[in-house]
Amino acid sequence: MLTIDPRQSLLLIVDFQSRLMPAIDQGTTAVRNARRLIDMAGLVDIPVIFTEQNAKGLGATVAELATTEARLIHKMTFDAVREREFLGAIPPDRHIVVAGCEAHVCVQQTVLGLIDAGRKIYVVRDALGSRRAEDKDTAIRRMERHGAEIVTTEMVVFEWLETAEHPRFREAIALIK
């Protein structure tokens, strides 16, 4: 299947942290779209995992993305796959939808690690951030070249819905308006 299968999906939110976000180009847009993805995941029962990089230095996840329905994995490595508990938290058959910061550091290294581990990855380009647009664009091209599918928030929403007859359709549409 070339579209994202909601029955096999997992949403990964990488390092949207309080001390990092003020420096992120278009950070407000990335946070807003990550919030939409989190809310949509809740509507269609898709598990969510958050990571936090060096939380003592970069702070906790921004308040706008707060949820009690997600697992949080603390890390010091840029590539979350290198953290012992990370891959074990993701069933091997899951298709991973990824949003986060910084696109060219932790997101890219984690995505490349997941691809190397044989996982199917969808990177949500409008829910990514870097301090410089050039770094984000370059990271997106590199991740795509290595096998990540590049998608947008709306693409994810509609692929998770699958049909206009979905019982949560109206709520989902409200998220993207």
N, C-alpha and C positions, 0 to 999 in steps of 0.2 A: 504494500500500500504506500503510495507516495504522499498522501495527506497524513496529518498527525492523528493518530488513533487515540481518542480519549481514554480508552480502556487500558492502554499501555503507557500513558503519559505520567510524567513527574515534572514538577516545576522547580527549577533550581534558581534561587535568588542569591547572587554572589556579591557580598561586601558593599551593600549600600549603607555606609557607615557615617555617623554624624560629623566627624572631623574631616572626612574626605569630601563629602558632597558639596560644600561651598566652593571648592576648586574645580568642580566638574563642569565642562562646557555643556550647556543644555541639560544640566542636572535635573531641573524641575520637570522637564518633559520625561526624562528617563524614570524618575520616581513615580510620576503620574501613571505612566504605562505599566510599570511594575505593579503598582497598586491595582490596576485593572486586571492584570494577569492573576494576581493573588485572589481577588474577588471572584473572578471567573472560575478559577480552580476550585474555590469553595462551592460555587453553584453546581459544578458537575463532578464533585468528589474526587478531585485529583490531588494527590499528596504534594506537599510543598516542603522543601528543605532550604534553609538559609545557611550561608556561611558568613563568618566574621573573621577578618584578617587582623591579627594583633590588636584585639579589642582594647587593650590598655593604651595603645598609642593612637588608634584611629576611632575609638569610641564604639558604642553599640550601634545596631541597625537604627536608621532614622525612624522617628516616631510615626511618620506617615505610612510606614509599611508594617507597623506592629500587628501581630496576630498571635493567637494562642494555639492555632491549629497546625503549626509547622514545627519541624525539628530544626534545632540550631546546632551547627557544627563549628566549633572554634578551630582556628588553624593559624599556623605560623608560616607554612609553605605557601608560595604563590599558587601552585598547582594543588588544588584540594585533593586530587587523586593520591597524592603522596602522604596524606594524613591517613593513619591506620583505619579509623572508623568510617571514612567517607564512602568508599566503594561498597562496603558491607551494608550501608544504609540505603542503597539503591538496588532493587531487584534487577538481575541481569537482563531481563526482557523489556525493561522500561525505555521508552523514548523520552529523552530529557530535553525540556524546553528551558533555555537559559537566558536570564537577564542579569545585568550587574555592572559593576565597576571594578577596577578600570578595565576597559575592553582589551587594552593591549598588554595587560599584566595578568592579573588573577583570572579574569574571564578567559582570555586566550589560552593561558597555560592549562587551566582546568579543562577547557573544551578539547584541546589537543591531547591531554591525558585521557579523557573519556573516549575519544576516538581511537586512540592507541589501545584502549582496553576493550574495543569492539562495540562501543555503544553508539546508538543513533542519536544525533544531536540536532536540535533546532535552535539557532541563535536569533533572538528577537532584537533586531537592529534598532528599533525605536525605544527600546528599554535597556540600552547600553549607554555607558558614559566613559569618557576619558577627559583629562584636563585639556587636551588639544584634539581638535577634530581630525587632524591628520593621523594621529595615533589610532583613533577609533576606526577610521576608514581603512587604514593599513591592516589592522587586526582583523576586521571583517573579511577583507580579501584573503588573508592568510588562512583563517578558519575555514572559509568556503573552499579554498583550494585543497584543503586536507580532508574535505568530506562533510563539513557541517552544512546543513540547510540554513539559508538566511531567510527569515520571515519577519513579519510585522505583528504588532499586537492584534490588530483586527483579523489578520489571517489566522492566528491562533484561536481567537474567540470563535470564529465561524467553523473552523475545523473541529474544535472541541464540541460545538453544537451539533454538527452533522446535518441537521434538518431544521426547517422553520417550524416543524411540529414538535420540537423539543419542549418539554414542560417548563423549562426555565428560559425560553427564548426571549420573552419580553424583558426579563431582568438582565439578560446578557446584552441585549440591544441598548438598554439604558446605561450600561457601563461604558459603551464606546461613543455615546453621543456627547 
